[in-house]
Amino acid sequence: MTNEDQLVNMLSICKKAGKLAMGFESVVREIKAGNAVLALTASDISAKTAKEIGFVSFKYNTKALRMPVAMEKTDAVFGRKAGVFAVLDAQLSKKVSSIIENFSEEVINI
């Protein structure tokens, strides 16, 4: 299993557990409500969207990372195109963060 597959599988586990928000508006809502532990953006998200998520995450003290996974891969798994995600559980967010940090040469905090 590739590192990319591990990350997408972990996001799938988060979704099945009801601990994953998908889509810009949902993620921003969860960050502002204090429910998001980790905000994620796909590697091919627009610079404007990444900047907005970075700003909201910083303002509400939520860790934000850019995933080394494109929207195409997440679309194939989740059945909808989304480039912004939020993990709503501390333990799951640690696992997701560690997967990103283990295979990414450059972890991009947004």
Chimera marker file (.cmm) of the C-alpha trace (Angstrom):
<marker_set name="trace">
<marker id="1" x="0.000" y="0.000" z="0.000" r="1" g="1" b="0" radius="0.5"/>
<marker id="2" x="1.401" y="3.377" z="-0.974" r="1" g="1" b="0" radius="0.5"/>
<marker id="3" x="1.680" y="6.251" z="1.470" r="1" g="1" b="0" radius="0.5"/>
<marker id="4" x="-0.969" y="8.106" z="-0.500" r="1" g="1" b="0" radius="0.5"/>
<marker id="5" x="-3.312" y="5.137" z="-0.107" r="1" g="1" b="0" radius="0.5"/>
<marker id="6" x="-2.615" y="5.028" z="3.650" r="1" g="1" b="0" radius="0.5"/>
<marker id="7" x="-3.609" y="8.665" z="3.962" r="1" g="1" b="0" radius="0.5"/>
<marker id="8" x="-6.787" y="8.294" z="1.933" r="1" g="1" b="0" radius="0.5"/>
<marker id="9" x="-7.694" y="5.141" z="3.875" r="1" g="1" b="0" radius="0.5"/>
<marker id="10" x="-7.231" y="7.003" z="7.151" r="1" g="1" b="0" radius="0.5"/>
<marker id="11" x="-9.493" y="9.793" z="5.900" r="1" g="1" b="0" radius="0.5"/>
<marker id="12" x="-12.025" y="7.140" z="4.943" r="1" g="1" b="0" radius="0.5"/>
<marker id="13" x="-11.888" y="5.779" z="8.509" r="1" g="1" b="0" radius="0.5"/>
<marker id="14" x="-12.472" y="9.309" z="9.809" r="1" g="1" b="0" radius="0.5"/>
<marker id="15" x="-15.504" y="9.641" z="7.547" r="1" g="1" b="0" radius="0.5"/>
<marker id="16" x="-16.960" y="6.296" z="8.603" r="1" g="1" b="0" radius="0.5"/>
<marker id="17" x="-16.519" y="7.341" z="12.246" r="1" g="1" b="0" radius="0.5"/>
<marker id="18" x="-18.389" y="10.587" z="11.547" r="1" g="1" b="0" radius="0.5"/>
<marker id="19" x="-15.269" y="12.605" z="12.313" r="1" g="1" b="0" radius="0.5"/>
<marker id="20" x="-14.541" y="14.146" z="8.902" r="1" g="1" b="0" radius="0.5"/>
<marker id="21" x="-15.947" y="17.343" z="7.454" r="1" g="1" b="0" radius="0.5"/>
<marker id="22" x="-15.610" y="17.790" z="3.691" r="1" g="1" b="0" radius="0.5"/>
<marker id="23" x="-15.925" y="20.921" z="1.597" r="1" g="1" b="0" radius="0.5"/>
<marker id="24" x="-14.908" y="24.506" z="2.227" r="1" g="1" b="0" radius="0.5"/>
<marker id="25" x="-18.063" y="25.754" z="3.969" r="1" g="1" b="0" radius="0.5"/>
<marker id="26" x="-18.395" y="22.691" z="6.209" r="1" g="1" b="0" radius="0.5"/>
<marker id="27" x="-14.746" y="22.868" z="7.218" r="1" g="1" b="0" radius="0.5"/>
<marker id="28" x="-14.901" y="26.596" z="8.013" r="1" g="1" b="0" radius="0.5"/>
<marker id="29" x="-18.064" y="26.021" z="10.057" r="1" g="1" b="0" radius="0.5"/>
<marker id="30" x="-16.380" y="23.231" z="12.067" r="1" g="1" b="0" radius="0.5"/>
<marker id="31" x="-13.239" y="25.306" z="12.642" r="1" g="1" b="0" radius="0.5"/>
<marker id="32" x="-15.255" y="28.282" z="13.886" r="1" g="1" b="0" radius="0.5"/>
<marker id="33" x="-17.337" y="26.016" z="16.140" r="1" g="1" b="0" radius="0.5"/>
<marker id="34" x="-14.149" y="24.655" z="17.701" r="1" g="1" b="0" radius="0.5"/>
<marker id="35" x="-14.824" y="21.102" z="16.512" r="1" g="1" b="0" radius="0.5"/>
<marker id="36" x="-11.971" y="20.782" z="14.004" r="1" g="1" b="0" radius="0.5"/>
<marker id="37" x="-8.658" y="19.484" z="15.291" r="1" g="1" b="0" radius="0.5"/>
<marker id="38" x="-6.907" y="19.415" z="11.927" r="1" g="1" b="0" radius="0.5"/>
<marker id="39" x="-7.702" y="21.180" z="8.644" r="1" g="1" b="0" radius="0.5"/>
<marker id="40" x="-6.396" y="19.665" z="5.417" r="1" g="1" b="0" radius="0.5"/>
<marker id="41" x="-6.213" y="20.851" z="1.844" r="1" g="1" b="0" radius="0.5"/>
<marker id="42" x="-5.545" y="18.794" z="-1.271" r="1" g="1" b="0" radius="0.5"/>
<marker id="43" x="-2.284" y="19.419" z="-3.081" r="1" g="1" b="0" radius="0.5"/>
<marker id="44" x="-4.016" y="20.952" z="-6.079" r="1" g="1" b="0" radius="0.5"/>
<marker id="45" x="-6.359" y="23.317" z="-4.248" r="1" g="1" b="0" radius="0.5"/>
<marker id="46" x="-6.286" y="26.924" z="-5.414" r="1" g="1" b="0" radius="0.5"/>
<marker id="47" x="-3.907" y="29.302" z="-3.693" r="1" g="1" b="0" radius="0.5"/>
<marker id="48" x="-6.852" y="31.500" z="-2.686" r="1" g="1" b="0" radius="0.5"/>
<marker id="49" x="-8.681" y="28.639" z="-0.970" r="1" g="1" b="0" radius="0.5"/>
<marker id="50" x="-5.513" y="27.467" z="0.793" r="1" g="1" b="0" radius="0.5"/>
<marker id="51" x="-4.898" y="31.011" z="2.023" r="1" g="1" b="0" radius="0.5"/>
<marker id="52" x="-8.469" y="31.332" z="3.333" r="1" g="1" b="0" radius="0.5"/>
<marker id="53" x="-8.297" y="27.997" z="5.168" r="1" g="1" b="0" radius="0.5"/>
<marker id="54" x="-4.901" y="28.954" z="6.557" r="1" g="1" b="0" radius="0.5"/>
<marker id="55" x="-6.277" y="32.262" z="7.819" r="1" g="1" b="0" radius="0.5"/>
<marker id="56" x="-9.354" y="30.742" z="9.484" r="1" g="1" b="0" radius="0.5"/>
<marker id="57" x="-7.269" y="27.933" z="10.984" r="1" g="1" b="0" radius="0.5"/>
<marker id="58" x="-4.747" y="30.382" z="12.411" r="1" g="1" b="0" radius="0.5"/>
<marker id="59" x="-7.465" y="32.641" z="13.785" r="1" g="1" b="0" radius="0.5"/>
<marker id="60" x="-9.187" y="29.733" z="15.560" r="1" g="1" b="0" radius="0.5"/>
<marker id="61" x="-5.955" y="27.961" z="16.594" r="1" g="1" b="0" radius="0.5"/>
<marker id="62" x="-6.480" y="24.872" z="14.419" r="1" g="1" b="0" radius="0.5"/>
<marker id="63" x="-3.559" y="23.028" z="12.854" r="1" g="1" b="0" radius="0.5"/>
<marker id="64" x="-3.689" y="23.118" z="9.049" r="1" g="1" b="0" radius="0.5"/>
<marker id="65" x="-1.679" y="21.048" z="6.582" r="1" g="1" b="0" radius="0.5"/>
<marker id="66" x="-1.525" y="20.635" z="2.847" r="1" g="1" b="0" radius="0.5"/>
<marker id="67" x="-1.889" y="16.971" z="1.896" r="1" g="1" b="0" radius="0.5"/>
<marker id="68" x="0.341" y="15.519" z="-0.797" r="1" g="1" b="0" radius="0.5"/>
<marker id="69" x="-2.814" y="14.077" z="-2.387" r="1" g="1" b="0" radius="0.5"/>
<marker id="70" x="-4.779" y="15.589" z="-5.274" r="1" g="1" b="0" radius="0.5"/>
<marker id="71" x="-8.548" y="16.131" z="-5.363" r="1" g="1" b="0" radius="0.5"/>
<marker id="72" x="-8.846" y="13.467" z="-8.056" r="1" g="1" b="0" radius="0.5"/>
<marker id="73" x="-7.764" y="10.779" z="-5.566" r="1" g="1" b="0" radius="0.5"/>
<marker id="74" x="-10.183" y="11.929" z="-2.872" r="1" g="1" b="0" radius="0.5"/>
<marker id="75" x="-12.992" y="12.187" z="-5.424" r="1" g="1" b="0" radius="0.5"/>
<marker id="76" x="-12.470" y="8.561" z="-6.395" r="1" g="1" b="0" radius="0.5"/>
<marker id="77" x="-12.723" y="7.436" z="-2.768" r="1" g="1" b="0" radius="0.5"/>
<marker id="78" x="-15.440" y="9.710" z="-1.381" r="1" g="1" b="0" radius="0.5"/>
<marker id="79" x="-17.584" y="10.058" z="-4.483" r="1" g="1" b="0" radius="0.5"/>
<marker id="80" x="-17.520" y="13.822" z="-4.441" r="1" g="1" b="0" radius="0.5"/>
<marker id="81" x="-14.938" y="16.399" z="-5.333" r="1" g="1" b="0" radius="0.5"/>
<marker id="82" x="-13.561" y="18.098" z="-2.251" r="1" g="1" b="0" radius="0.5"/>
<marker id="83" x="-10.234" y="19.762" z="-1.683" r="1" g="1" b="0" radius="0.5"/>
<marker id="84" x="-10.727" y="20.822" z="1.928" r="1" g="1" b="0" radius="0.5"/>
<marker id="85" x="-11.209" y="18.513" z="4.899" r="1" g="1" b="0" radius="0.5"/>
<marker id="86" x="-11.317" y="18.759" z="8.682" r="1" g="1" b="0" radius="0.5"/>
<marker id="87" x="-10.645" y="15.936" z="11.123" r="1" g="1" b="0" radius="0.5"/>
<marker id="88" x="-12.880" y="16.301" z="14.170" r="1" g="1" b="0" radius="0.5"/>
<marker id="89" x="-11.129" y="13.904" z="16.553" r="1" g="1" b="0" radius="0.5"/>
<marker id="90" x="-7.790" y="14.392" z="18.320" r="1" g="1" b="0" radius="0.5"/>
<marker id="91" x="-6.561" y="10.789" z="18.059" r="1" g="1" b="0" radius="0.5"/>
<marker id="92" x="-7.509" y="10.471" z="14.409" r="1" g="1" b="0" radius="0.5"/>
<marker id="93" x="-5.886" y="13.825" z="13.624" r="1" g="1" b="0" radius="0.5"/>
<marker id="94" x="-2.604" y="12.626" z="15.182" r="1" g="1" b="0" radius="0.5"/>
<marker id="95" x="-2.636" y="9.571" z="12.943" r="1" g="1" b="0" radius="0.5"/>
<marker id="96" x="-3.430" y="11.610" z="9.829" r="1" g="1" b="0" radius="0.5"/>
<marker id="97" x="-0.697" y="14.135" z="10.689" r="1" g="1" b="0" radius="0.5"/>
<marker id="98" x="1.865" y="11.386" z="11.245" r="1" g="1" b="0" radius="0.5"/>
<marker id="99" x="1.063" y="9.778" z="7.893" r="1" g="1" b="0" radius="0.5"/>
<marker id="100" x="1.521" y="13.120" z="6.119" r="1" g="1" b="0" radius="0.5"/>
<marker id="101" x="4.759" y="13.855" z="7.969" r="1" g="1" b="0" radius="0.5"/>
<marker id="102" x="6.176" y="10.370" z="7.313" r="1" g="1" b="0" radius="0.5"/>
<marker id="103" x="5.943" y="10.405" z="3.546" r="1" g="1" b="0" radius="0.5"/>
<marker id="104" x="6.018" y="14.028" z="2.656" r="1" g="1" b="0" radius="0.5"/>
<marker id="105" x="9.436" y="15.464" z="1.994" r="1" g="1" b="0" radius="0.5"/>
<marker id="106" x="8.098" y="18.879" z="2.823" r="1" g="1" b="0" radius="0.5"/>
<marker id="107" x="5.183" y="19.294" z="5.210" r="1" g="1" b="0" radius="0.5"/>
<marker id="108" x="3.428" y="22.501" z="4.280" r="1" g="1" b="0" radius="0.5"/>
<marker id="109" x="1.662" y="24.251" z="7.103" r="1" g="1" b="0" radius="0.5"/>
<marker id="110" x="-0.942" y="26.519" z="5.639" r="1" g="1" b="0" radius="0.5"/>
<link id1="1" id2="2" r="1" g="1" b="0" radius="0.2"/>
<link id1="2" id2="3" r="1" g="1" b="0" radius="0.2"/>
<link id1="3" id2="4" r="1" g="1" b="0" radius="0.2"/>
<link id1="4" id2="5" r="1" g="1" b="0" radius="0.2"/>
<link id1="5" id2="6" r="1" g="1" b="0" radius="0.2"/>
<link id1="6" id2="7" r="1" g="1" b="0" radius="0.2"/>
<link id1="7" id2="8" r="1" g="1" b="0" radius="0.2"/>
<link id1="8" id2="9" r="1" g="1" b="0" radius="0.2"/>
<link id1="9" id2="10" r="1" g="1" b="0" radius="0.2"/>
<link id1="10" id2="11" r="1" g="1" b="0" radius="0.2"/>
<link id1="11" id2="12" r="1" g="1" b="0" radius="0.2"/>
<link id1="12" id2="13" r="1" g="1" b="0" radius="0.2"/>
<link id1="13" id2="14" r="1" g="1" b="0" radius="0.2"/>
<link id1="14" id2="15" r="1" g="1" b="0" radius="0.2"/>
<link id1="15" id2="16" r="1" g="1" b="0" radius="0.2"/>
<link id1="16" id2="17" r="1" g="1" b="0" radius="0.2"/>
<link id1="17" id2="18" r="1" g="1" b="0" radius="0.2"/>
<link id1="18" id2="19" r="1" g="1" b="0" radius="0.2"/>
<link id1="19" id2="20" r="1" g="1" b="0" radius="0.2"/>
<link id1="20" id2="21" r="1" g="1" b="0" radius="0.2"/>
<link id1="21" id2="22" r="1" g="1" b="0" radius="0.2"/>
<link id1="22" id2="23" r="1" g="1" b="0" radius="0.2"/>
<link id1="23" id2="24" r="1" g="1" b="0" radius="0.2"/>
<link id1="24" id2="25" r="1" g="1" b="0" radius="0.2"/>
<link id1="25" id2="26" r="1" g="1" b="0" radius="0.2"/>
<link id1="26" id2="27" r="1" g="1" b="0" radius="0.2"/>
<link id1="27" id2="28" r="1" g="1" b="0" radius="0.2"/>
<link id1="28" id2="29" r="1" g="1" b="0" radius="0.2"/>
<link id1="29" id2="30" r="1" g="1" b="0" radius="0.2"/>
<link id1="30" id2="31" r="1" g="1" b="0" radius="0.2"/>
<link id1="31" id2="32" r="1" g="1" b="0" radius="0.2"/>
<link id1="32" id2="33" r="1" g="1" b="0" radius="0.2"/>
<link id1="33" id2="34" r="1" g="1" b="0" radius="0.2"/>
<link id1="34" id2="35" r="1" g="1" b="0" radius="0.2"/>
<link id1="35" id2="36" r="1" g="1" b="0" radius="0.2"/>
<link id1="36" id2="37" r="1" g="1" b="0" radius="0.2"/>
<link id1="37" id2="38" r="1" g="1" b="0" radius="0.2"/>
<link id1="38" id2="39" r="1" g="1" b="0" radius="0.2"/>
<link id1="39" id2="40" r="1" g="1" b="0" radius="0.2"/>
<link id1="40" id2="41" r="1" g="1" b="0" radius="0.2"/>
<link id1="41" id2="42" r="1" g="1" b="0" radius="0.2"/>
<link id1="42" id2="43" r="1" g="1" b="0" radius="0.2"/>
<link id1="43" id2="44" r="1" g="1" b="0" radius="0.2"/>
<link id1="44" id2="45" r="1" g="1" b="0" radius="0.2"/>
<link id1="45" id2="46" r="1" g="1" b="0" radius="0.2"/>
<link id1="46" id2="47" r="1" g="1" b="0" radius="0.2"/>
<link id1="47" id2="48" r="1" g="1" b="0" radius="0.2"/>
<link id1="48" id2="49" r="1" g="1" b="0" radius="0.2"/>
<link id1="49" id2="50" r="1" g="1" b="0" radius="0.2"/>
<link id1="50" id2="51" r="1" g="1" b="0" radius="0.2"/>
<link id1="51" id2="52" r="1" g="1" b="0" radius="0.2"/>
<link id1="52" id2="53" r="1" g="1" b="0" radius="0.2"/>
<link id1="53" id2="54" r="1" g="1" b="0" radius="0.2"/>
<link id1="54" id2="55" r="1" g="1" b="0" radius="0.2"/>
<link id1="55" id2="56" r="1" g="1" b="0" radius="0.2"/>
<link id1="56" id2="57" r="1" g="1" b="0" radius="0.2"/>
<link id1="57" id2="58" r="1" g="1" b="0" radius="0.2"/>
<link id1="58" id2="59" r="1" g="1" b="0" radius="0.2"/>
<link id1="59" id2="60" r="1" g="1" b="0" radius="0.2"/>
<link id1="60" id2="61" r="1" g="1" b="0" radius="0.2"/>
<link id1="61" id2="62" r="1" g="1" b="0" radius="0.2"/>
<link id1="62" id2="63" r="1" g="1" b="0" radius="0.2"/>
<link id1="63" id2="64" r="1" g="1" b="0" radius="0.2"/>
<link id1="64" id2="65" r="1" g="1" b="0" radius="0.2"/>
<link id1="65" id2="66" r="1" g="1" b="0" radius="0.2"/>
<link id1="66" id2="67" r="1" g="1" b="0" radius="0.2"/>
<link id1="67" id2="68" r="1" g="1" b="0" radius="0.2"/>
<link id1="68" id2="69" r="1" g="1" b="0" radius="0.2"/>
<link id1="69" id2="70" r="1" g="1" b="0" radius="0.2"/>
<link id1="70" id2="71" r="1" g="1" b="0" radius="0.2"/>
<link id1="71" id2="72" r="1" g="1" b="0" radius="0.2"/>
<link id1="72" id2="73" r="1" g="1" b="0" radius="0.2"/>
<link id1="73" id2="74" r="1" g="1" b="0" radius="0.2"/>
<link id1="74" id2="75" r="1" g="1" b="0" radius="0.2"/>
<link id1="75" id2="76" r="1" g="1" b="0" radius="0.2"/>
<link id1="76" id2="77" r="1" g="1" b="0" radius="0.2"/>
<link id1="77" id2="78" r="1" g="1" b="0" radius="0.2"/>
<link id1="78" id2="79" r="1" g="1" b="0" radius="0.2"/>
<link id1="79" id2="80" r="1" g="1" b="0" radius="0.2"/>
<link id1="80" id2="81" r="1" g="1" b="0" radius="0.2"/>
<link id1="81" id2="82" r="1" g="1" b="0" radius="0.2"/>
<link id1="82" id2="83" r="1" g="1" b="0" radius="0.2"/>
<link id1="83" id2="84" r="1" g="1" b="0" radius="0.2"/>
<link id1="84" id2="85" r="1" g="1" b="0" radius="0.2"/>
<link id1="85" id2="86" r="1" g="1" b="0" radius="0.2"/>
<link id1="86" id2="87" r="1" g="1" b="0" radius="0.2"/>
<link id1="87" id2="88" r="1" g="1" b="0" radius="0.2"/>
<link id1="88" id2="89" r="1" g="1" b="0" radius="0.2"/>
<link id1="89" id2="90" r="1" g="1" b="0" radius="0.2"/>
<link id1="90" id2="91" r="1" g="1" b="0" radius="0.2"/>
<link id1="91" id2="92" r="1" g="1" b="0" radius="0.2"/>
<link id1="92" id2="93" r="1" g="1" b="0" radius="0.2"/>
<link id1="93" id2="94" r="1" g="1" b="0" radius="0.2"/>
<link id1="94" id2="95" r="1" g="1" b="0" radius="0.2"/>
<link id1="95" id2="96" r="1" g="1" b="0" radius="0.2"/>
<link id1="96" id2="97" r="1" g="1" b="0" radius="0.2"/>
<link id1="97" id2="98" r="1" g="1" b="0" radius="0.2"/>
<link id1="98" id2="99" r="1" g="1" b="0" radius="0.2"/>
<link id1="99" id2="100" r="1" g="1" b="0" radius="0.2"/>
<link id1="100" id2="101" r="1" g="1" b="0" radius="0.2"/>
<link id1="101" id2="102" r="1" g="1" b="0" radius="0.2"/>
<link id1="102" id2="103" r="1" g="1" b="0" radius="0.2"/>
<link id1="103" id2="104" r="1" g="1" b="0" radius="0.2"/>
<link id1="104" id2="105" r="1" g="1" b="0" radius="0.2"/>
<link id1="105" id2="106" r="1" g="1" b="0" radius="0.2"/>
<link id1="106" id2="107" r="1" g="1" b="0" radius="0.2"/>
<link id1="107" id2="108" r="1" g="1" b="0" radius="0.2"/>
<link id1="108" id2="109" r="1" g="1" b="0" radius="0.2"/>
<link id1="109" id2="110" r="1" g="1" b="0" radius="0.2"/>
</marker_set>
